[in-house]
């Protein structure tokens, strides 16, 4: 069983990872787009959204 200290360290590492990769911003932006477009198939929309985002990031 993980100690409280280990759990806190794991949580801090997770928070650092989220911050480093700007995950909150990415998710906020995709949810905004989802609300603007309101596609019939939100899962397919999100897949395409992230594929496009990935292509954009790899071309820079």
PDB file of N, CA, C and O in Angstrom:
ATOM      1  N   UNK A   1       0.845  -1.191   0.000  1.00  0.00           N
ATOM      2  CA  UNK A   1       0.000   0.000   0.000  1.00  0.00           C
ATOM      3  C   UNK A   1       0.886   1.250   0.000  1.00  0.00           C
ATOM      4  O   UNK A   1       1.842   1.347   0.771  1.00  0.00           O
ATOM      5  N   UNK A   2       0.559   2.186  -0.862  1.00  0.00           N
ATOM      6  CA  UNK A   2       1.352   3.418  -0.969  1.00  0.00           C
ATOM      7  C   UNK A   2       1.141   4.288   0.259  1.00  0.00           C
ATOM      8  O   UNK A   2       0.025   4.428   0.760  1.00  0.00           O
ATOM      9  N   UNK A   3       2.222   4.860   0.724  1.00  0.00           N
ATOM     10  CA  UNK A   3       2.117   5.763   1.866  1.00  0.00           C
ATOM     11  C   UNK A   3       1.537   7.088   1.401  1.00  0.00           C
ATOM     12  O   UNK A   3       1.504   7.382   0.207  1.00  0.00           O
ATOM     13  N   UNK A   4       1.085   7.877   2.352  1.00  0.00           N
ATOM     14  CA  UNK A   4       0.530   9.189   2.050  1.00  0.00           C
ATOM     15  C   UNK A   4       1.571  10.049   1.338  1.00  0.00           C
ATOM     16  O   UNK A   4       1.247  10.792   0.411  1.00  0.00           O
ATOM     17  N   UNK A   5       2.817   9.939   1.778  1.00  0.00           N
ATOM     18  CA  UNK A   5       3.906  10.709   1.172  1.00  0.00           C
ATOM     19  C   UNK A   5       4.091  10.321  -0.301  1.00  0.00           C
ATOM     20  O   UNK A   5       4.271  11.183  -1.160  1.00  0.00           O
ATOM     21  N   UNK A   6       4.044   9.019  -0.576  1.00  0.00           N
ATOM     22  CA  UNK A   6       4.178   8.546  -1.960  1.00  0.00           C
ATOM     23  C   UNK A   6       3.014   9.026  -2.819  1.00  0.00           C
ATOM     24  O   UNK A   6       3.204   9.404  -3.975  1.00  0.00           O
ATOM     25  N   UNK A   7       1.816   9.013  -2.254  1.00  0.00           N
ATOM     26  CA  UNK A   7       0.641   9.482  -2.989  1.00  0.00           C
ATOM     27  C   UNK A   7       0.752  10.967  -3.296  1.00  0.00           C
ATOM     28  O   UNK A   7       0.416  11.403  -4.398  1.00  0.00           O
ATOM     29  N   UNK A   8       1.225  11.749  -2.324  1.00  0.00           N
ATOM     30  CA  UNK A   8       1.395  13.190  -2.536  1.00  0.00           C
ATOM     31  C   UNK A   8       2.439  13.459  -3.613  1.00  0.00           C
ATOM     32  O   UNK A   8       2.256  14.340  -4.453  1.00  0.00           O
ATOM     33  N   UNK A   9       3.528  12.707  -3.589  1.00  0.00           N
ATOM     34  CA  UNK A   9       4.583  12.876  -4.590  1.00  0.00           C
ATOM     35  C   UNK A   9       4.045  12.521  -5.978  1.00  0.00           C
ATOM     36  O   UNK A   9       4.320  13.217  -6.955  1.00  0.00           O
ATOM     37  N   UNK A  10       3.291  11.449  -6.052  1.00  0.00           N
ATOM     38  CA  UNK A  10       2.710  11.022  -7.317  1.00  0.00           C
ATOM     39  C   UNK A  10       1.754  12.089  -7.856  1.00  0.00           C
ATOM     40  O   UNK A  10       1.745  12.372  -9.054  1.00  0.00           O
ATOM     41  N   UNK A  11       0.962  12.672  -6.977  1.00  0.00           N
ATOM     42  CA  UNK A  11       0.032  13.729  -7.363  1.00  0.00           C
ATOM     43  C   UNK A  11       0.787  14.955  -7.870  1.00  0.00           C
ATOM     44  O   UNK A  11       0.402  15.555  -8.874  1.00  0.00           O
ATOM     45  N   UNK A  12       1.862  15.325  -7.174  1.00  0.00           N
ATOM     46  CA  UNK A  12       2.678  16.470  -7.611  1.00  0.00           C
ATOM     47  C   UNK A  12       3.301  16.211  -8.982  1.00  0.00           C
ATOM     48  O   UNK A  12       3.351  17.104  -9.828  1.00  0.00           O
ATOM     49  N   UNK A  13       3.775  14.986  -9.193  1.00  0.00           N
ATOM     50  CA  UNK A  13       4.363  14.634 -10.490  1.00  0.00           C
ATOM     51  C   UNK A  13       3.308  14.716 -11.592  1.00  0.00           C
ATOM     52  O   UNK A  13       3.585  15.184 -12.697  1.00  0.00           O
ATOM     53  N   UNK A  14       2.117  14.263 -11.284  1.00  0.00           N
ATOM     54  CA  UNK A  14       1.016  14.322 -12.244  1.00  0.00           C
ATOM     55  C   UNK A  14       0.670  15.779 -12.566  1.00  0.00           C
ATOM     56  O   UNK A  14       0.493  16.127 -13.733  1.00  0.00           O
ATOM     57  N   UNK A  15       0.574  16.617 -11.558  1.00  0.00           N
ATOM     58  CA  UNK A  15       0.274  18.040 -11.761  1.00  0.00           C
ATOM     59  C   UNK A  15       1.355  18.707 -12.604  1.00  0.00           C
ATOM     60  O   UNK A  15       1.052  19.527 -13.471  1.00  0.00           O
ATOM     61  N   UNK A  16       2.610  18.359 -12.352  1.00  0.00           N
ATOM     62  CA  UNK A  16       3.726  18.925 -13.116  1.00  0.00           C
ATOM     63  C   UNK A  16       3.636  18.494 -14.581  1.00  0.00           C
ATOM     64  O   UNK A  16       3.869  19.293 -15.488  1.00  0.00           O
ATOM     65  N   UNK A  17       3.301  17.238 -14.796  1.00  0.00           N
ATOM     66  CA  UNK A  17       3.148  16.721 -16.163  1.00  0.00           C
ATOM     67  C   UNK A  17       2.045  17.477 -16.905  1.00  0.00           C
ATOM     68  O   UNK A  17       2.230  17.895 -18.048  1.00  0.00           O
ATOM     69  N   UNK A  18       0.892  17.650 -16.244  1.00  0.00           N
ATOM     70  CA  UNK A  18      -0.251  18.369 -16.832  1.00  0.00           C
ATOM     71  C   UNK A  18       0.150  19.802 -17.178  1.00  0.00           C
ATOM     72  O   UNK A  18      -0.205  20.318 -18.238  1.00  0.00           O
ATOM     73  N   UNK A  19       0.886  20.431 -16.278  1.00  0.00           N
ATOM     74  CA  UNK A  19       1.318  21.813 -16.481  1.00  0.00           C
ATOM     75  C   UNK A  19       2.342  21.916 -17.614  1.00  0.00           C
ATOM     76  O   UNK A  19       2.248  22.799 -18.467  1.00  0.00           O
ATOM     77  N   UNK A  20       3.310  21.015 -17.614  1.00  0.00           N
ATOM     78  CA  UNK A  20       4.363  21.016 -18.630  1.00  0.00           C
ATOM     79  C   UNK A  20       3.783  20.920 -20.040  1.00  0.00           C
ATOM     80  O   UNK A  20       4.229  21.609 -20.957  1.00  0.00           O
ATOM     81  N   UNK A  21       2.790  20.062 -20.194  1.00  0.00           N
ATOM     82  CA  UNK A  21       2.217  19.818 -21.520  1.00  0.00           C
ATOM     83  C   UNK A  21       0.975  20.671 -21.803  1.00  0.00           C
ATOM     84  O   UNK A  21       0.305  20.488 -22.819  1.00  0.00           O
ATOM     85  N   UNK A  22       0.677  21.608 -20.889  1.00  0.00           N
ATOM     86  CA  UNK A  22      -0.456  22.536 -21.059  1.00  0.00           C
ATOM     87  C   UNK A  22      -1.767  21.798 -21.358  1.00  0.00           C
ATOM     88  O   UNK A  22      -2.552  22.221 -22.207  1.00  0.00           O
ATOM     89  N   UNK A  23      -1.987  20.695 -20.647  1.00  0.00           N
ATOM     90  CA  UNK A  23      -3.149  19.845 -20.896  1.00  0.00           C
ATOM     91  C   UNK A  23      -4.464  20.566 -20.592  1.00  0.00           C
ATOM     92  O   UNK A  23      -5.438  20.408 -21.327  1.00  0.00           O
ATOM     93  N   UNK A  24      -4.499  21.353 -19.515  1.00  0.00           N
ATOM     94  CA  UNK A  24      -5.742  22.055 -19.178  1.00  0.00           C
ATOM     95  C   UNK A  24      -6.155  23.001 -20.295  1.00  0.00           C
ATOM     96  O   UNK A  24      -7.339  23.097 -20.619  1.00  0.00           O
ATOM     97  N   UNK A  25      -5.196  23.698 -20.886  1.00  0.00           N
ATOM     98  CA  UNK A  25      -5.483  24.617 -21.991  1.00  0.00           C
ATOM     99  C   UNK A  25      -5.994  23.845 -23.212  1.00  0.00           C
ATOM    100  O   UNK A  25      -6.960  24.249 -23.859  1.00  0.00           O
ATOM    101  N   UNK A  26      -5.328  22.729 -23.512  1.00  0.00           N
ATOM    102  CA  UNK A  26      -5.715  21.901 -24.656  1.00  0.00           C
ATOM    103  C   UNK A  26      -7.154  21.408 -24.489  1.00  0.00           C
ATOM    104  O   UNK A  26      -7.955  21.484 -25.421  1.00  0.00           O
ATOM    105  N   UNK A  27      -7.472  20.903 -23.298  1.00  0.00           N
ATOM    106  CA  UNK A  27      -8.818  20.383 -23.057  1.00  0.00           C
ATOM    107  C   UNK A  27      -9.863  21.491 -23.076  1.00  0.00           C
ATOM    108  O   UNK A  27     -10.962  21.306 -23.600  1.00  0.00           O
ATOM    109  N   UNK A  28      -9.520  22.644 -22.503  1.00  0.00           N
ATOM    110  CA  UNK A  28     -10.443  23.781 -22.512  1.00  0.00           C
ATOM    111  C   UNK A  28     -10.747  24.190 -23.951  1.00  0.00           C
ATOM    112  O   UNK A  28     -11.904  24.403 -24.312  1.00  0.00           O
ATOM    113  N   UNK A  29      -9.703  24.296 -24.767  1.00  0.00           N
ATOM    114  CA  UNK A  29      -9.881  24.690 -26.164  1.00  0.00           C
ATOM    115  C   UNK A  29     -10.743  23.688 -26.928  1.00  0.00           C
ATOM    116  O   UNK A  29     -11.596  24.085 -27.720  1.00  0.00           O
ATOM    117  N   UNK A  30     -10.528  22.400 -26.697  1.00  0.00           N
ATOM    118  CA  UNK A  30     -11.306  21.405 -27.442  1.00  0.00           C
ATOM    119  C   UNK A  30     -12.764  21.418 -26.999  1.00  0.00           C
ATOM    120  O   UNK A  30     -13.656  21.197 -27.819  1.00  0.00           O
ATOM    121  N   UNK A  31     -13.022  21.672 -25.727  1.00  0.00           N
ATOM    122  CA  UNK A  31     -14.402  21.750 -25.246  1.00  0.00           C
ATOM    123  C   UNK A  31     -15.097  22.982 -25.817  1.00  0.00           C
ATOM    124  O   UNK A  31     -16.273  22.924 -26.174  1.00  0.00           O
ATOM    125  N   UNK A  32     -14.373  24.096 -25.905  1.00  0.00           N
ATOM    126  CA  UNK A  32     -14.930  25.306 -26.521  1.00  0.00           C
ATOM    127  C   UNK A  32     -15.322  25.000 -27.967  1.00  0.00           C
ATOM    128  O   UNK A  32     -16.423  25.347 -28.396  1.00  0.00           O
ATOM    129  N   UNK A  33     -14.429  24.353 -28.720  1.00  0.00           N
ATOM    130  CA  UNK A  33     -14.727  24.013 -30.116  1.00  0.00           C
ATOM    131  C   UNK A  33     -15.927  23.079 -30.216  1.00  0.00           C
ATOM    132  O   UNK A  33     -16.755  23.211 -31.117  1.00  0.00           O
ATOM    133  N   UNK A  34     -16.011  22.143 -29.291  1.00  0.00           N
ATOM    134  CA  UNK A  34     -17.132  21.206 -29.252  1.00  0.00           C
ATOM    135  C   UNK A  34     -18.446  21.962 -29.060  1.00  0.00           C
ATOM    136  O   UNK A  34     -19.447  21.646 -29.703  1.00  0.00           O
ATOM    137  N   UNK A  35     -18.441  22.954 -28.180  1.00  0.00           N
ATOM    138  CA  UNK A  35     -19.644  23.745 -27.902  1.00  0.00           C
ATOM    139  C   UNK A  35     -20.006  24.664 -29.069  1.00  0.00           C
ATOM    140  O   UNK A  35     -21.184  24.923 -29.316  1.00  0.00           O
ATOM    141  N   UNK A  36     -19.000  25.154 -29.781  1.00  0.00           N
ATOM    142  CA  UNK A  36     -19.247  26.036 -30.929  1.00  0.00           C
ATOM    143  C   UNK A  36     -19.823  25.227 -32.098  1.00  0.00           C
ATOM    144  O   UNK A  36     -20.822  25.620 -32.700  1.00  0.00           O
ATOM    145  N   UNK A  37     -19.188  24.104 -32.407  1.00  0.00           N
ATOM    146  CA  UNK A  37     -19.566  23.300 -33.576  1.00  0.00           C
ATOM    147  C   UNK A  37     -20.781  22.417 -33.301  1.00  0.00           C
ATOM    148  O   UNK A  37     -21.626  22.231 -34.177  1.00  0.00           O
ATOM    149  N   UNK A  38     -20.870  21.882 -32.107  1.00  0.00           N
ATOM    150  CA  UNK A  38     -21.940  20.957 -31.702  1.00  0.00           C
ATOM    151  C   UNK A  38     -22.177  19.842 -32.726  1.00  0.00           C
ATOM    152  O   UNK A  38     -23.275  19.705 -33.265  1.00  0.00           O
ATOM    153  N   UNK A  39     -21.143  19.056 -32.983  1.00  0.00           N
ATOM    154  CA  UNK A  39     -21.277  17.990 -33.993  1.00  0.00           C
ATOM    155  C   UNK A  39     -22.216  16.876 -33.528  1.00  0.00           C
ATOM    156  O   UNK A  39     -22.387  16.647 -32.331  1.00  0.00           O
ATOM    157  N   UNK A  40     -22.820  16.189 -34.503  1.00  0.00           N
ATOM    158  CA  UNK A  40     -23.696  15.054 -34.176  1.00  0.00           C
ATOM    159  C   UNK A  40     -22.902  13.919 -33.539  1.00  0.00           C
ATOM    160  O   UNK A  40     -23.412  13.186 -32.692  1.00  0.00           O
ATOM    161  N   UNK A  41     -21.643  13.787 -33.961  1.00  0.00           N
ATOM    162  CA  UNK A  41     -20.786  12.735 -33.416  1.00  0.00           C
ATOM    163  C   UNK A  41     -19.592  13.389 -32.711  1.00  0.00           C
ATOM    164  O   UNK A  41     -18.545  13.588 -33.326  1.00  0.00           O
ATOM    165  N   UNK A  42     -19.742  13.724 -31.426  1.00  0.00           N
ATOM    166  CA  UNK A  42     -18.676  14.436 -30.717  1.00  0.00           C
ATOM    167  C   UNK A  42     -17.366  13.655 -30.611  1.00  0.00           C
ATOM    168  O   UNK A  42     -16.292  14.257 -30.602  1.00  0.00           O
ATOM    169  N   UNK A  43     -17.438  12.332 -30.530  1.00  0.00           N
ATOM    170  CA  UNK A  43     -16.213  11.534 -30.412  1.00  0.00           C
ATOM    171  C   UNK A  43     -15.398  11.616 -31.699  1.00  0.00           C
ATOM    172  O   UNK A  43     -14.181  11.792 -31.655  1.00  0.00           O
ATOM    173  N   UNK A  44     -16.066  11.489 -32.838  1.00  0.00           N
ATOM    174  CA  UNK A  44     -15.376  11.611 -34.128  1.00  0.00           C
ATOM    175  C   UNK A  44     -14.800  13.015 -34.276  1.00  0.00           C
ATOM    176  O   UNK A  44     -13.684  13.180 -34.769  1.00  0.00           O
ATOM    177  N   UNK A  45     -15.551  14.019 -33.856  1.00  0.00           N
ATOM    178  CA  UNK A  45     -15.076  15.403 -33.919  1.00  0.00           C
ATOM    179  C   UNK A  45     -13.799  15.564 -33.092  1.00  0.00           C
ATOM    180  O   UNK A  45     -12.831  16.174 -33.547  1.00  0.00           O
ATOM    181  N   UNK A  46     -13.802  15.012 -31.874  1.00  0.00           N
ATOM    182  CA  UNK A  46     -12.633  15.127 -30.996  1.00  0.00           C
ATOM    183  C   UNK A  46     -11.429  14.398 -31.584  1.00  0.00           C
ATOM    184  O   UNK A  46     -10.301  14.883 -31.493  1.00  0.00           O
ATOM    185  N   UNK A  47     -11.668  13.235 -32.186  1.00  0.00           N
ATOM    186  CA  UNK A  47     -10.571  12.496 -32.817  1.00  0.00           C
ATOM    187  C   UNK A  47      -9.951  13.350 -33.919  1.00  0.00           C
ATOM    188  O   UNK A  47      -8.729  13.484 -33.993  1.00  0.00           O
ATOM    189  N   UNK A  48     -10.789  13.924 -34.768  1.00  0.00           N
ATOM    190  CA  UNK A  48     -10.287  14.774 -35.852  1.00  0.00           C
ATOM    191  C   UNK A  48      -9.602  16.020 -35.294  1.00  0.00           C
ATOM    192  O   UNK A  48      -8.568  16.451 -35.806  1.00  0.00           O
ATOM    193  N   UNK A  49     -10.182  16.592 -34.250  1.00  0.00           N
ATOM    194  CA  UNK A  49      -9.613  17.791 -33.621  1.00  0.00           C
ATOM    195  C   UNK A  49      -8.187  17.512 -33.138  1.00  0.00           C
ATOM    196  O   UNK A  49      -7.269  18.291 -33.394  1.00  0.00           O
ATOM    197  N   UNK A  50      -8.017  16.386 -32.435  1.00  0.00           N
ATOM    198  CA  UNK A  50      -6.694  16.063 -31.892  1.00  0.00           C
ATOM    199  C   UNK A  50      -5.712  15.647 -32.990  1.00  0.00           C
ATOM    200  O   UNK A  50      -4.517  15.921 -32.882  1.00  0.00           O
ATOM    201  N   UNK A  51      -6.200  14.992 -34.039  1.00  0.00           N
ATOM    202  CA  UNK A  51      -5.315  14.652 -35.163  1.00  0.00           C
ATOM    203  C   UNK A  51      -4.799  15.926 -35.826  1.00  0.00           C
ATOM    204  O   UNK A  51      -3.617  16.027 -36.158  1.00  0.00           O
ATOM    205  N   UNK A  52      -5.695  16.899 -36.017  1.00  0.00           N
ATOM    206  CA  UNK A  52      -5.308  18.172 -36.630  1.00  0.00           C
ATOM    207  C   UNK A  52      -4.321  18.913 -35.725  1.00  0.00           C
ATOM    208  O   UNK A  52      -3.328  19.463 -36.199  1.00  0.00           O
ATOM    209  N   UNK A  53      -4.599  18.921 -34.433  1.00  0.00           N
ATOM    210  CA  UNK A  53      -3.716  19.572 -33.465  1.00  0.00           C
ATOM    211  C   UNK A  53      -2.327  18.929 -33.491  1.00  0.00           C
ATOM    212  O   UNK A  53      -1.309  19.621 -33.471  1.00  0.00           O
ATOM    213  N   UNK A  54      -2.304  17.608 -33.536  1.00  0.00           N
ATOM    214  CA  UNK A  54      -1.031  16.884 -33.563  1.00  0.00           C
ATOM    215  C   UNK A  54      -0.234  17.232 -34.821  1.00  0.00           C
ATOM    216  O   UNK A  54       0.975  17.451 -34.748  1.00  0.00           O
ATOM    217  N   UNK A  55      -0.904  17.282 -35.968  1.00  0.00           N
ATOM    218  CA  UNK A  55      -0.217  17.656 -37.218  1.00  0.00           C
ATOM    219  C   UNK A  55       0.349  19.069 -37.117  1.00  0.00           C
ATOM    220  O   UNK A  55       1.480  19.316 -37.535  1.00  0.00           O
ATOM    221  N   UNK A  56      -0.426  19.989 -36.567  1.00  0.00           N
ATOM    222  CA  UNK A  56       0.024  21.376 -36.418  1.00  0.00           C
ATOM    223  C   UNK A  56       1.257  21.453 -35.520  1.00  0.00           C
ATOM    224  O   UNK A  56       2.199  22.186 -35.822  1.00  0.00           O
ATOM    225  N   UNK A  57       1.256  20.709 -34.432  1.00  0.00           N
ATOM    226  CA  UNK A  57       2.372  20.743 -33.490  1.00  0.00           C
ATOM    227  C   UNK A  57       3.635  20.131 -34.086  1.00  0.00           C
ATOM    228  O   UNK A  57       4.741  20.576 -33.781  1.00  0.00           O
ATOM    229  N   UNK A  58       3.482  19.119 -34.931  1.00  0.00           N
ATOM    230  CA  UNK A  58       4.649  18.456 -35.513  1.00  0.00           C
ATOM    231  C   UNK A  58       5.239  19.225 -36.684  1.00  0.00           C
ATOM    232  O   UNK A  58       6.376  18.969 -37.078  1.00  0.00           O
ATOM    233  N   UNK A  59       4.495  20.153 -37.241  1.00  0.00           N
ATOM    234  CA  UNK A  59       5.000  20.935 -38.367  1.00  0.00           C
ATOM    235  C   UNK A  59       5.719  22.198 -37.924  1.00  0.00           C
ATOM    236  O   UNK A  59       6.248  22.928 -38.763  1.00  0.00           O
ATOM    237  N   UNK A  60       5.752  22.473 -36.621  1.00  0.00           N
ATOM    238  CA  UNK A  60       6.412  23.691 -36.124  1.00  0.00           C
ATOM    239  C   UNK A  60       7.802  23.399 -35.647  1.00  0.00           C
ATOM    240  O   UNK A  60       8.503  24.305 -35.196  1.00  0.00           O
TER     241      UNK A  60
END
